[in-house]
């Protein structure tokens, strides 16, 4: 039997991903690649990704995103979908990822 979420429950998924950008040889190259990656994720999932650090390095970036829902399964699906899109993208290489899930009542 499927457990129903209470209306006052809130589930949060927080993700930090470190990526290499092998095709970038300048900060301009990097910005173009990341713009495409972020736009692709947003158009397919509605999730916005933010660059957290590495803005001074032309072939590396640390990216982050968070998703919130009253349904735990929905949060996990969003996180899995975004991570799959990132890992399948040929312009970047995911080298490290950290995922945390929280439940607030």
Residue pairs with C-beta under 8 A, 6 or more apart in sequence:
5 11
5 70
5 71
5 72
6 105
7 70
8 105
9 70
9 103
9 104
9 105
10 68
10 69
10 70
10 103
10 104
10 105
11 68
11 69
11 70
11 71
11 72
11 74
11 75
11 101
11 102
11 103
11 104
12 66
12 67
12 68
12 75
12 101
12 102
12 103
12 104
13 66
13 67
13 68
13 75
13 76
13 78
13 79
13 99
13 100
13 101
14 64
14 65
14 66
14 99
14 100
14 101
14 102
15 64
15 65
15 66
15 79
15 82
15 83
15 97
15 98
15 99
15 100
16 52
16 62
16 63
16 64
16 97
16 98
17 62
17 63
17 64
17 83
17 86
17 94
17 96
17 97
17 98
18 54
18 60
18 61
18 62
18 63
18 94
18 95
18 96
18 97
19 60
19 61
19 62
19 63
19 86
19 92
19 93
19 94
19 95
20 59
20 60
20 92
20 93
20 95
21 29
21 30
21 33
21 34
21 58
21 59
21 60
21 61
21 91
21 92
21 93
22 59
22 93
23 29
23 33
23 91
24 30
24 33
24 58
24 59
25 58
25 59
26 58
27 55
27 56
27 58
29 58
30 57
30 58
30 59
30 61
33 91
33 92
34 51
34 61
34 63
36 91
37 49
37 86
37 89
37 91
37 92
38 48
38 49
40 85
40 89
41 47
41 49
41 65
41 82
41 85
41 86
42 48
42 49
44 81
44 85
45 78
45 81
45 82
45 85
47 65
47 67
47 78
47 81
47 82
48 65
49 63
49 64
49 65
49 82
50 63
50 64
50 65
51 61
51 62
51 63
52 62
52 63
52 64
53 61
53 62
54 60
54 61
54 62
55 61
63 86
65 82
67 75
67 78
67 79
68 75
69 75
69 78
72 101
72 103
75 101
76 101
79 99
79 101
83 94
83 97
83 99
86 92
86 94
87 94
